[in-house]
Amino acid sequence: MTSLTLVRRIAARPAIVFDAMTTADGLACWFGPDDGPVLFAESDPKVGGRFRVRFRMLDDSEHESSGEYLEMVKPERFAMTWRWIGDEDEGGESHIAVDLRAVEEGTEVTFTHSRLASEATRVSHGEGWTGALDKLVRHFQSEGADHG
């Protein structure tokens, strides 16, 4: 099993970033590795609650994932299981933990995806999460509102 960790700085308070990363409306704004749309998002952000997200990439491929929230400490941390739905679920269930820390610019997000089945899966997920987290950063930059 292998893991990846990505860190981003986001121009919004931790509570706002937390909601963007755990609510259906929030997920719809940034989920997916490129600028393709989120087709469906549902989330029940509580321990034992579930999420499901379906998105279309710019190459017209569609992907869907789901999981269960394992930990919720708003606005500091959440953790969840992760599983692809459909043919791409070669690696089974993995684990995501997100830590949010207030910094002068807003929030530092540390995103860790662990229990990945192989190095190839780690690389693929690393590319996907890099694109999605960059989209989350851009979402708050483009809003132009005061998130402090």
ZAGU-349842 format. One record per atom (N, C-alpha, C): residue in one letter; z, x, y; atom name. Coordinates in pm, 1 decimal. Atoms other than C-alpha are relative to their C-alpha. Layout:
BEGIN
(rec 'A', (Z, X, Y), 'CA')
...
END
This chain:
BEGIN
(rec 'M', (0.0, 84.3, -118.8), 'N')
(rec 'M', (0.0, 0.0, 0.0), 'CA')
(rec 'M', (0.0, 88.0, 124.0), 'C')
(rec 'T', (11.6, -77.2, -122.4), 'N')
(rec 'T', (-75.0, 117.0, 350.4), 'CA')
(rec 'T', (21.3, -90.7, 120.4), 'C')
(rec 'S', (-26.2, 81.0, -119.0), 'N')
(rec 'S', (-15.7, 5.1, 709.4), 'CA')
(rec 'S', (-69.7, 59.7, 121.2), 'C')
(rec 'L', (53.3, -46.2, -127.3), 'N')
(rec 'L', (-139.9, 34.3, 1066.4), 'CA')
(rec 'L', (90.2, -51.6, 110.9), 'C')
(rec 'T', (-78.7, 40.0, -116.2), 'N')
(rec 'T', (37.0, 18.9, 1401.5), 'CA')
(rec 'T', (-84.3, 20.4, 124.9), 'C')
(rec 'L', (72.7, -4.7, -126.5), 'N')
(rec 'L', (-124.9, -57.3, 1737.6), 'CA')
(rec 'L', (97.0, -35.0, 112.2), 'C')
(rec 'V', (-85.6, 25.1, -115.3), 'N')
(rec 'V', (41.5, -53.0, 2080.2), 'CA')
(rec 'V', (-87.7, -35.7, 119.1), 'C')
(rec 'R', (72.4, 41.5, -120.5), 'N')
(rec 'R', (-80.7, -234.8, 2392.2), 'CA')
(rec 'R', (99.9, -32.3, 110.0), 'C')
(rec 'R', (-76.3, 43.3, -117.2), 'N')
(rec 'R', (51.1, -293.1, 2743.0), 'CA')
(rec 'R', (-70.7, -122.1, 57.1), 'C')
(rec 'I', (56.3, 127.0, -46.4), 'N')
(rec 'I', (1.3, -647.9, 2869.9), 'CA')
(rec 'I', (69.1, -40.7, 129.7), 'C')
(rec 'A', (-50.6, 35.0, -133.2), 'N')
(rec 'A', (41.6, -767.8, 3229.7), 'CA')
(rec 'A', (56.6, -141.7, 1.9), 'C')
(rec 'A', (-70.8, 128.7, 3.6), 'N')
(rec 'A', (276.0, -1057.9, 3152.1), 'CA')
(rec 'A', (138.3, 24.3, -58.6), 'C')
(rec 'R', (-136.1, -10.1, 54.1), 'N')
(rec 'R', (643.5, -1112.1, 3071.9), 'CA')
(rec 'R', (-0.5, -17.7, -152.1), 'C')
(rec 'P', (-5.5, 13.7, 146.0), 'N')
(rec 'P', (747.1, -1084.7, 2705.4), 'CA')
(rec 'P', (-2.9, -145.0, -49.4), 'C')
(rec 'A', (-1.9, 138.8, 47.5), 'N')
(rec 'A', (816.5, -1460.2, 2674.0), 'CA')
(rec 'A', (-139.5, -62.6, 5.3), 'C')
(rec 'I', (135.2, 54.7, -13.0), 'N')
(rec 'I', (462.6, -1541.9, 2792.6), 'CA')
(rec 'I', (-91.2, 59.8, -107.2), 'C')
(rec 'V', (79.4, -65.4, 104.3), 'N')
(rec 'V', (305.6, -1286.6, 2558.2), 'CA')
(rec 'V', (39.5, -54.2, -137.1), 'C')
(rec 'F', (-50.0, 55.2, 126.8), 'N')
(rec 'F', (523.3, -1414.0, 2272.4), 'CA')
(rec 'F', (-67.6, -134.2, -27.4), 'C')
(rec 'D', (63.9, 131.2, 17.1), 'N')
(rec 'D', (390.6, -1767.7, 2327.8), 'CA')
(rec 'D', (-149.6, 12.7, -26.1), 'C')
(rec 'A', (143.4, -19.3, 20.6), 'N')
(rec 'A', (32.0, -1642.3, 2349.9), 'CA')
(rec 'A', (-30.6, 45.7, -142.2), 'C')
(rec 'M', (22.5, -53.5, 133.5), 'N')
(rec 'M', (74.4, -1473.0, 2013.4), 'CA')
(rec 'M', (47.2, -92.3, -112.0), 'C')
(rec 'T', (-57.9, 83.2, 105.7), 'N')
(rec 'T', (252.3, -1755.7, 1830.2), 'CA')
(rec 'T', (-33.4, -148.3, 9.2), 'C')
(rec 'T', (32.1, 142.2, -11.2), 'N')
(rec 'T', (132.8, -2094.2, 1962.1), 'CA')
(rec 'T', (-149.3, -21.8, -23.9), 'C')
(rec 'A', (140.8, 31.5, 25.6), 'N')
(rec 'A', (-193.2, -2266.3, 1870.3), 'CA')
(rec 'A', (-84.5, 18.3, 126.0), 'C')
(rec 'D', (75.3, -15.2, -124.9), 'N')
(rec 'D', (-305.2, -2281.9, 2235.5), 'CA')
(rec 'D', (-15.6, 146.9, 36.8), 'C')
(rec 'G', (6.3, -142.4, -29.7), 'N')
(rec 'G', (-221.5, -1916.5, 2281.2), 'CA')
(rec 'G', (-98.3, 72.8, -90.8), 'C')
(rec 'L', (89.1, -65.6, 95.7), 'N')
(rec 'L', (-400.3, -1802.5, 1965.0), 'CA')
(rec 'L', (-146.5, -28.7, 31.2), 'C')
(rec 'A', (137.7, 39.2, -30.6), 'N')
(rec 'A', (-713.1, -1990.9, 2073.6), 'CA')
(rec 'A', (-60.7, 84.1, 111.6), 'C')
(rec 'C', (48.8, -79.1, -113.9), 'N')
(rec 'C', (-739.9, -1760.6, 2378.2), 'CA')
(rec 'C', (-40.6, 142.2, -36.2), 'C')
(rec 'W', (23.7, -142.1, 25.7), 'N')
(rec 'W', (-759.6, -1425.1, 2202.1), 'CA')
(rec 'W', (-28.1, 38.0, -144.4), 'C')
(rec 'F', (7.4, -37.3, 141.0), 'N')
(rec 'F', (-780.1, -1438.5, 1825.4), 'CA')
(rec 'F', (-143.9, 33.1, -39.5), 'C')
(rec 'G', (130.8, -43.4, 48.1), 'N')
(rec 'G', (-1070.6, -1264.4, 1652.5), 'CA')
(rec 'G', (-38.6, 133.4, 60.8), 'C')
(rec 'P', (27.2, -137.2, -40.8), 'N')
(rec 'P', (-1215.2, -914.5, 1681.5), 'CA')
(rec 'P', (-105.5, 17.3, 109.1), 'C')
(rec 'D', (101.0, -12.3, -104.9), 'N')
(rec 'D', (-1500.1, -988.0, 1923.1), 'CA')
(rec 'D', (6.6, -123.8, 88.9), 'C')
(rec 'D', (-4.9, 110.0, -96.9), 'N')
(rec 'D', (-1589.5, -1243.2, 2188.3), 'CA')
(rec 'D', (-44.1, -134.4, -57.5), 'C')
(rec 'G', (29.9, 127.7, 62.8), 'N')
(rec 'G', (-1671.8, -1515.0, 1936.1), 'CA')
(rec 'G', (116.5, -97.0, 17.9), 'C')
(rec 'P', (-101.6, 101.4, -27.0), 'N')
(rec 'P', (-1479.9, -1843.1, 1962.9), 'CA')
(rec 'P', (98.5, -21.5, -114.8), 'C')
(rec 'V', (-94.6, 50.8, 98.1), 'N')
(rec 'V', (-1168.0, -1962.1, 1786.5), 'CA')
(rec 'V', (-40.7, -144.9, -25.7), 'C')
(rec 'L', (45.8, 134.4, 35.8), 'N')
(rec 'L', (-1277.8, -2275.5, 1600.5), 'CA')
(rec 'L', (115.9, -94.5, -26.3), 'C')
(rec 'F', (-114.0, 81.4, 39.1), 'N')
(rec 'F', (-937.2, -2395.6, 1489.0), 'CA')
(rec 'F', (124.0, 87.2, 0.4), 'C')
(rec 'A', (-126.9, -73.8, 4.1), 'N')
(rec 'A', (-578.5, -2284.4, 1543.0), 'CA')
(rec 'A', (113.7, -100.7, -11.1), 'C')
(rec 'E', (-122.7, 78.2, 9.1), 'N')
(rec 'E', (-253.2, -2437.5, 1430.3), 'CA')
(rec 'E', (113.7, 96.4, -26.0), 'C')
(rec 'S', (-113.3, -89.6, 14.1), 'N')
(rec 'S', (90.6, -2284.7, 1445.3), 'CA')
(rec 'S', (128.8, -78.6, 19.0), 'C')
(rec 'D', (-134.1, 56.2, -9.7), 'N')
(rec 'D', (449.0, -2390.8, 1388.7), 'CA')
(rec 'D', (95.2, 119.6, 8.3), 'C')
(rec 'P', (-70.0, -127.0, -15.3), 'N')
(rec 'P', (632.0, -2088.9, 1534.2), 'CA')
(rec 'P', (151.4, -9.2, -16.3), 'C')
(rec 'K', (-141.8, -2.5, 36.7), 'N')
(rec 'K', (966.0, -2103.6, 1356.0), 'CA')
(rec 'K', (8.4, 62.4, -138.1), 'C')
(rec 'V', (-16.4, -57.6, 133.4), 'N')
(rec 'V', (1106.1, -1932.0, 1048.5), 'CA')
(rec 'V', (-33.0, -107.8, -103.0), 'C')
(rec 'G', (46.0, 95.4, 100.3), 'N')
(rec 'G', (935.6, -2102.8, 755.1), 'CA')
(rec 'G', (-120.8, -80.6, 45.3), 'C')
(rec 'G', (119.5, 67.3, -51.6), 'N')
(rec 'G', (664.7, -2246.5, 981.6), 'CA')
(rec 'G', (-124.6, 76.5, -39.6), 'C')
(rec 'R', (125.6, -61.1, 42.1), 'N')
(rec 'R', (300.9, -2174.7, 908.0), 'CA')
(rec 'R', (-98.3, 5.6, 115.8), 'C')
(rec 'F', (111.1, -5.2, -94.5), 'N')
(rec 'F', (-6.6, -2075.7, 1104.2), 'CA')
(rec 'F', (-129.6, 5.3, -79.4), 'C')
(rec 'R', (134.5, -9.2, 57.0), 'N')
(rec 'R', (-377.2, -2104.7, 1034.0), 'CA')
(rec 'R', (-97.5, 13.2, 115.9), 'C')
(rec 'V', (97.9, -23.8, -105.3), 'N')
(rec 'V', (-665.4, -1974.6, 1244.6), 'CA')
(rec 'V', (-136.3, 23.6, -63.3), 'C')
(rec 'R', (138.6, -21.7, 41.5), 'N')
(rec 'R', (-1042.1, -1994.4, 1197.0), 'CA')
(rec 'R', (-79.6, 41.4, 122.4), 'C')
(rec 'F', (79.4, -47.0, -112.8), 'N')
(rec 'F', (-1278.2, -1798.3, 1419.8), 'CA')
(rec 'F', (-141.6, 35.5, -46.1), 'C')
(rec 'R', (139.3, -38.4, 25.1), 'N')
(rec 'R', (-1652.0, -1726.3, 1445.3), 'CA')
(rec 'R', (-26.2, 128.9, 77.5), 'C')
(rec 'M', (35.0, -125.1, -66.2), 'N')
(rec 'M', (-1772.5, -1376.4, 1521.3), 'CA')
(rec 'M', (-138.8, -11.6, 62.0), 'C')
(rec 'L', (129.5, 2.6, -67.3), 'N')
(rec 'L', (-2076.0, -1294.4, 1732.6), 'CA')
(rec 'L', (-117.0, 8.4, -97.7), 'C')
(rec 'D', (105.9, -3.3, 101.8), 'N')
(rec 'D', (-2275.2, -1232.6, 1411.3), 'CA')
(rec 'D', (-9.8, -131.8, -76.1), 'C')
(rec 'D', (-3.4, 135.9, 57.2), 'N')
(rec 'D', (-2210.2, -1603.6, 1325.1), 'CA')
(rec 'D', (79.9, -11.0, -129.6), 'C')
(rec 'S', (-86.5, 12.2, 117.5), 'N')
(rec 'S', (-1980.4, -1518.6, 1032.7), 'CA')
(rec 'S', (130.4, -67.3, 42.4), 'C')
(rec 'E', (-126.9, 67.8, -26.9), 'N')
(rec 'E', (-1665.2, -1730.6, 1011.0), 'CA')
(rec 'E', (106.9, 53.9, -94.2), 'C')
(rec 'H', (-111.7, -56.7, 75.4), 'N')
(rec 'H', (-1324.4, -1610.3, 895.5), 'CA')
(rec 'H', (123.8, -84.5, 27.8), 'C')
(rec 'E', (-121.0, 80.4, -15.2), 'N')
(rec 'E', (-997.0, -1791.6, 836.9), 'CA')
(rec 'E', (117.4, 71.9, -65.5), 'C')
(rec 'S', (-121.3, -61.1, 53.4), 'N')
(rec 'S', (-644.4, -1663.0, 786.4), 'CA')
(rec 'S', (115.6, -97.5, 15.2), 'C')
(rec 'S', (-118.8, 84.1, -8.8), 'N')
(rec 'S', (-305.9, -1818.3, 733.5), 'CA')
(rec 'S', (120.6, 83.1, -41.2), 'C')
(rec 'G', (-121.4, -67.3, 40.3), 'N')
(rec 'G', (52.9, -1724.0, 676.6), 'CA')
(rec 'G', (122.5, -80.2, 38.1), 'C')
(rec 'E', (-129.6, 62.8, -27.1), 'N')
(rec 'E', (418.4, -1807.5, 714.8), 'CA')
(rec 'E', (82.3, 91.8, 88.6), 'C')
(rec 'Y', (-88.7, -77.1, -86.6), 'N')
(rec 'Y', (655.7, -1698.3, 988.9), 'CA')
(rec 'Y', (129.1, 33.1, -74.6), 'C')
(rec 'L', (-118.5, -48.0, 70.7), 'N')
(rec 'L', (938.4, -1489.9, 843.4), 'CA')
(rec 'L', (116.4, 26.5, 93.8), 'C')
(rec 'E', (-102.5, -36.1, -97.9), 'N')
(rec 'E', (1125.1, -1396.5, 1160.4), 'CA')
(rec 'E', (-47.6, -43.6, 137.5), 'C')
(rec 'M', (29.9, 42.4, -137.0), 'N')
(rec 'M', (1137.6, -1538.3, 1515.3), 'CA')
(rec 'M', (119.5, 33.3, 87.4), 'C')
(rec 'V', (-105.0, -36.4, -94.7), 'N')
(rec 'V', (1345.2, -1371.5, 1785.2), 'CA')
(rec 'V', (-67.8, 4.8, 137.6), 'C')
(rec 'K', (70.8, 8.8, -127.7), 'N')
(rec 'K', (1186.9, -1493.3, 2110.0), 'CA')
(rec 'K', (87.3, 55.7, 110.9), 'C')
(rec 'P', (138.3, -48.3, -11.3), 'N')
(rec 'P', (1083.1, -1305.1, 2319.1), 'CA')
(rec 'P', (-19.4, 142.1, -53.6), 'C')
(rec 'E', (-1.4, -140.5, 40.1), 'N')
(rec 'E', (1148.0, -979.6, 2133.3), 'CA')
(rec 'E', (-80.8, 35.4, -124.2), 'C')
(rec 'R', (60.4, -38.6, 127.7), 'N')
(rec 'R', (1001.4, -996.6, 1783.7), 'CA')
(rec 'R', (-35.7, -123.4, -81.9), 'C')
(rec 'F', (28.1, 97.5, 104.8), 'N')
(rec 'F', (827.6, -1204.4, 1522.4), 'CA')
(rec 'F', (-69.3, 72.0, -114.7), 'C')
(rec 'A', (63.0, -55.5, 119.9), 'N')
(rec 'A', (707.9, -1135.9, 1170.5), 'CA')
(rec 'A', (-56.0, -114.3, -82.0), 'C')
(rec 'M', (66.4, 104.9, 77.1), 'N')
(rec 'M', (478.4, -1325.0, 937.1), 'CA')
(rec 'M', (-77.4, 60.9, -115.7), 'C')
(rec 'T', (90.7, -41.0, 106.3), 'N')
(rec 'T', (281.5, -1306.0, 617.8), 'CA')
(rec 'T', (-142.3, -21.6, 50.9), 'C')
(rec 'W', (141.1, 9.1, -39.4), 'N')
(rec 'W', (-98.0, -1271.7, 642.0), 'CA')
(rec 'W', (-84.3, -7.7, -125.5), 'C')
(rec 'R', (91.5, 13.7, 113.1), 'N')
(rec 'R', (-365.7, -1387.4, 402.1), 'CA')
(rec 'R', (-131.9, -55.2, 51.0), 'C')
(rec 'W', (131.4, 57.7, -27.3), 'N')
(rec 'W', (-738.8, -1437.8, 436.9), 'CA')
(rec 'W', (-19.8, -120.5, -90.7), 'C')
(rec 'I', (33.8, 117.1, 80.0), 'N')
(rec 'I', (-861.7, -1774.1, 314.8), 'CA')
(rec 'I', (-146.5, 13.7, -38.6), 'C')
(rec 'G', (138.8, -6.8, 45.2), 'N')
(rec 'G', (-1175.1, -1763.2, 102.5), 'CA')
(rec 'G', (-32.8, 130.8, -68.6), 'C')
(rec 'D', (52.7, -112.4, 76.5), 'N')
(rec 'D', (-1387.8, -1486.0, -41.4), 'CA')
(rec 'D', (54.0, 136.0, 41.4), 'C')
(rec 'E', (-39.3, -132.1, -46.8), 'N')
(rec 'E', (-1253.3, -1202.9, 173.1), 'CA')
(rec 'E', (144.5, 36.1, -34.4), 'C')
(rec 'D', (-140.8, -24.4, 30.3), 'N')
(rec 'D', (-899.7, -1226.6, 33.7), 'CA')
(rec 'D', (15.6, 94.2, -118.6), 'C')
(rec 'E', (-6.4, -96.2, 108.5), 'N')
(rec 'E', (-941.2, -918.6, -182.9), 'CA')
(rec 'E', (135.0, 67.9, -10.4), 'C')
(rec 'G', (-123.0, -77.0, 0.2), 'N')
(rec 'G', (-609.3, -769.3, -83.0), 'CA')
(rec 'G', (125.3, -81.5, -19.3), 'C')
(rec 'G', (-118.8, 82.9, 14.6), 'N')
(rec 'G', (-377.5, -1065.3, -127.0), 'CA')
(rec 'G', (78.7, -8.6, 129.2), 'C')
(rec 'E', (-85.0, 21.9, -116.6), 'N')
(rec 'E', (-85.9, -1122.9, 106.2), 'CA')
(rec 'E', (52.7, 131.8, 56.2), 'C')
(rec 'S', (-56.5, -116.4, -68.0), 'N')
(rec 'S', (21.1, -863.7, 362.5), 'CA')
(rec 'S', (101.5, -48.7, 103.3), 'C')
(rec 'H', (-111.5, 31.2, -88.8), 'N')
(rec 'H', (282.2, -853.9, 639.3), 'CA')
(rec 'H', (-30.2, 51.0, 140.7), 'C')
(rec 'I', (17.3, -39.1, -140.2), 'N')
(rec 'I', (265.2, -844.7, 1021.0), 'CA')
(rec 'I', (134.6, -12.4, 70.8), 'C')
(rec 'A', (-118.8, 4.4, -85.0), 'N')
(rec 'A', (552.9, -758.8, 1254.7), 'CA')
(rec 'A', (-42.9, 38.8, 141.0), 'C')
(rec 'V', (35.3, -26.0, -138.9), 'N')
(rec 'V', (521.4, -770.1, 1633.4), 'CA')
(rec 'V', (129.0, 13.8, 80.5), 'C')
(rec 'D', (-114.1, -23.5, -87.7), 'N')
(rec 'D', (778.4, -618.7, 1869.0), 'CA')
(rec 'D', (-49.7, 0.0, 143.6), 'C')
(rec 'L', (35.2, 9.0, -141.6), 'N')
(rec 'L', (766.5, -698.7, 2241.4), 'CA')
(rec 'L', (114.7, 56.0, 81.8), 'C')
(rec 'R', (-101.5, -65.7, -82.1), 'N')
(rec 'R', (948.4, -488.4, 2498.5), 'CA')
(rec 'R', (-42.2, -7.9, 146.0), 'C')
(rec 'A', (28.4, 7.5, -143.4), 'N')
(rec 'A', (969.3, -548.5, 2872.7), 'CA')
(rec 'A', (-16.7, 140.7, 56.5), 'C')
(rec 'V', (25.5, -125.0, -71.7), 'N')
(rec 'V', (819.1, -264.5, 3076.1), 'CA')
(rec 'V', (-39.4, -37.8, 142.4), 'C')
(rec 'E', (29.4, 27.5, -140.7), 'N')
(rec 'E', (740.1, -231.5, 3445.2), 'CA')
(rec 'E', (-130.0, -78.7, 17.0), 'C')
(rec 'E', (130.7, 66.2, -11.2), 'N')
(rec 'E', (378.9, -345.7, 3392.7), 'CA')
(rec 'E', (-0.9, -138.7, -63.3), 'C')
(rec 'G', (-3.5, 128.5, 69.2), 'N')
(rec 'G', (483.8, -648.1, 3184.9), 'CA')
(rec 'G', (64.1, 13.0, -136.5), 'C')
(rec 'T', (-50.1, -5.8, 137.5), 'N')
(rec 'T', (513.9, -612.9, 2807.4), 'CA')
(rec 'T', (-71.8, 108.2, -78.2), 'C')
(rec 'E', (58.9, -90.6, 97.3), 'N')
(rec 'E', (460.7, -336.2, 2557.1), 'CA')
(rec 'E', (8.0, -69.2, -135.5), 'C')
(rec 'V', (10.0, 65.2, 130.6), 'N')
(rec 'V', (344.0, -487.5, 2228.4), 'CA')
(rec 'V', (-23.1, 107.3, -105.6), 'C')
(rec 'T', (20.1, -86.6, 115.6), 'N')
(rec 'T', (387.4, -291.2, 1905.8), 'CA')
(rec 'T', (-30.7, -90.1, -118.9), 'C')
(rec 'F', (53.2, 87.1, 104.1), 'N')
(rec 'F', (181.7, -458.5, 1633.8), 'CA')
(rec 'F', (-15.1, 82.0, -127.5), 'C')
(rec 'T', (6.0, -72.9, 127.0), 'N')
(rec 'T', (231.6, -342.6, 1273.7), 'CA')
(rec 'T', (-45.6, -93.5, -111.5), 'C')
(rec 'H', (50.7, 75.8, 115.6), 'N')
(rec 'H', (27.4, -473.8, 981.1), 'CA')
(rec 'H', (21.0, 89.0, -122.3), 'C')
(rec 'S', (-36.9, -81.3, 116.3), 'N')
(rec 'S', (171.9, -347.4, 653.3), 'CA')
(rec 'S', (-32.9, -72.6, -130.6), 'C')
(rec 'R', (27.9, 49.2, 135.5), 'N')
(rec 'R', (133.0, -396.7, 279.8), 'CA')
(rec 'R', (-148.8, -28.6, -20.7), 'C')
(rec 'L', (144.6, 12.6, 18.5), 'N')
(rec 'L', (-243.9, -359.8, 308.5), 'CA')
(rec 'L', (-38.1, 69.4, -130.4), 'C')
(rec 'A', (27.9, -41.1, 137.1), 'N')
(rec 'A', (-406.0, -306.5, -30.2), 'CA')
(rec 'A', (-64.0, 137.0, -13.7), 'C')
(rec 'S', (73.9, -125.5, 15.1), 'N')
(rec 'S', (-620.0, 0.0, 42.1), 'CA')
(rec 'S', (-27.3, 61.9, 136.6), 'C')
(rec 'E', (38.9, -66.0, -124.9), 'N')
(rec 'E', (-734.4, 250.3, 301.6), 'CA')
(rec 'E', (-117.0, -74.5, 64.5), 'C')
(rec 'A', (113.6, 75.0, -55.4), 'N')
(rec 'A', (-1059.6, 53.5, 341.6), 'CA')
(rec 'A', (47.4, -128.5, 68.6), 'C')
(rec 'T', (-56.0, 121.4, -60.9), 'N')
(rec 'T', (-859.8, -263.4, 411.2), 'CA')
(rec 'T', (72.9, 35.1, 129.4), 'C')
(rec 'R', (-69.7, -43.3, -121.7), 'N')
(rec 'R', (-645.2, -73.2, 662.3), 'CA')
(rec 'R', (-99.8, 27.0, 112.5), 'C')
(rec 'V', (101.2, -31.5, -101.5), 'N')
(rec 'V', (-953.7, 54.7, 845.8), 'CA')
(rec 'V', (-63.8, -128.3, 53.3), 'C')
(rec 'S', (62.0, 126.6, -40.4), 'N')
(rec 'S', (-1115.5, -289.6, 850.9), 'CA')
(rec 'S', (93.7, -82.6, 87.9), 'C')
(rec 'H', (-96.8, 74.9, -80.0), 'N')
(rec 'H', (-800.3, -460.6, 977.0), 'CA')
(rec 'H', (29.2, 71.3, 132.9), 'C')
(rec 'G', (-21.2, -75.5, -123.6), 'N')
(rec 'G', (-748.2, -182.1, 1230.6), 'CA')
(rec 'G', (-108.0, -29.2, 102.4), 'C')
(rec 'E', (110.5, 33.2, -90.5), 'N')
(rec 'E', (-1091.0, -250.4, 1379.2), 'CA')
(rec 'E', (13.9, -142.4, 52.1), 'C')
(rec 'G', (-13.9, 140.1, -40.7), 'N')
(rec 'G', (-1030.8, -625.4, 1383.0), 'CA')
(rec 'G', (114.5, -21.3, 97.3), 'C')
(rec 'W', (-115.6, 18.7, -88.6), 'N')
(rec 'W', (-684.7, -609.1, 1537.3), 'CA')
(rec 'W', (-18.1, 72.8, 132.4), 'C')
(rec 'T', (28.4, -69.6, -126.1), 'N')
(rec 'T', (-800.1, -352.2, 1795.0), 'CA')
(rec 'T', (-79.8, -91.8, 91.2), 'C')
(rec 'G', (80.6, 91.6, -80.2), 'N')
(rec 'G', (-1064.2, -598.8, 1913.0), 'CA')
(rec 'G', (79.7, -119.5, 48.7), 'C')
(rec 'A', (-77.2, 118.6, -37.5), 'N')
(rec 'A', (-825.7, -894.5, 1911.6), 'CA')
(rec 'A', (105.6, 33.9, 105.5), 'C')
(rec 'L', (-103.4, -36.3, -97.6), 'N')
(rec 'L', (-544.3, -715.5, 2095.7), 'CA')
(rec 'L', (-61.5, 39.6, 133.7), 'C')
(rec 'D', (69.3, -30.6, -125.7), 'N')
(rec 'D', (-790.5, -580.5, 2352.3), 'CA')
(rec 'D', (-39.6, -129.5, 71.2), 'C')
(rec 'K', (33.0, 131.0, -58.0), 'N')
(rec 'K', (-901.5, -940.8, 2404.2), 'CA')
(rec 'K', (123.8, -64.7, 61.6), 'C')
(rec 'L', (-125.2, 53.1, -55.2), 'N')
(rec 'L', (-537.7, -1043.4, 2456.3), 'CA')
(rec 'L', (33.0, 68.8, 132.7), 'C')
(rec 'V', (-23.4, -73.2, -124.6), 'N')
(rec 'V', (-498.0, -770.3, 2719.7), 'CA')
(rec 'V', (-93.4, -53.8, 109.3), 'C')
(rec 'R', (97.5, 50.9, -98.0), 'N')
(rec 'R', (-818.0, -888.8, 2895.6), 'CA')
(rec 'R', (32.4, -142.0, 43.4), 'C')
(rec 'H', (-35.4, 138.6, -32.9), 'N')
(rec 'H', (-699.3, -1251.1, 2880.4), 'CA')
(rec 'H', (99.5, -2.1, 115.0), 'C')
(rec 'F', (-99.4, -1.7, -106.6), 'N')
(rec 'F', (-399.3, -1169.0, 3097.1), 'CA')
(rec 'F', (-48.5, 69.7, 125.7), 'C')
(rec 'Q', (58.6, -63.9, -117.5), 'N')
(rec 'Q', (-596.7, -939.8, 3326.2), 'CA')
(rec 'Q', (-88.6, -99.2, 76.0), 'C')
(rec 'S', (96.9, 89.0, -62.9), 'N')
(rec 'S', (-858.7, -1208.5, 3390.4), 'CA')
(rec 'S', (63.8, -125.7, 57.4), 'C')
(rec 'E', (-64.3, 120.7, -53.1), 'N')
(rec 'E', (-611.3, -1489.8, 3452.6), 'CA')
(rec 'E', (32.3, 14.0, 147.0), 'C')
(rec 'G', (-27.1, -22.9, -141.0), 'N')
(rec 'G', (-519.5, -1332.8, 3783.9), 'CA')
(rec 'G', (127.7, -63.4, 51.8), 'C')
(rec 'A', (-123.9, 64.4, -42.3), 'N')
(rec 'A', (-191.8, -1525.6, 3792.9), 'CA')
(rec 'A', (114.9, 99.2, -8.6), 'C')
(rec 'D', (-119.5, -84.3, 5.9), 'N')
(rec 'D', (150.1, -1373.2, 3842.5), 'CA')
(rec 'D', (75.2, -30.3, -128.7), 'C')
(rec 'H', (-69.4, 16.5, 128.3), 'N')
(rec 'H', (300.1, -1322.9, 3498.5), 'CA')
(rec 'H', (130.3, 77.1, -2.2), 'C')
(rec 'G', (-120.2, -83.0, -5.2), 'N')
(rec 'G', (599.1, -1121.6, 3618.4), 'CA')
(rec 'G', (116.4, -81.9, 8.6), 'C')
END
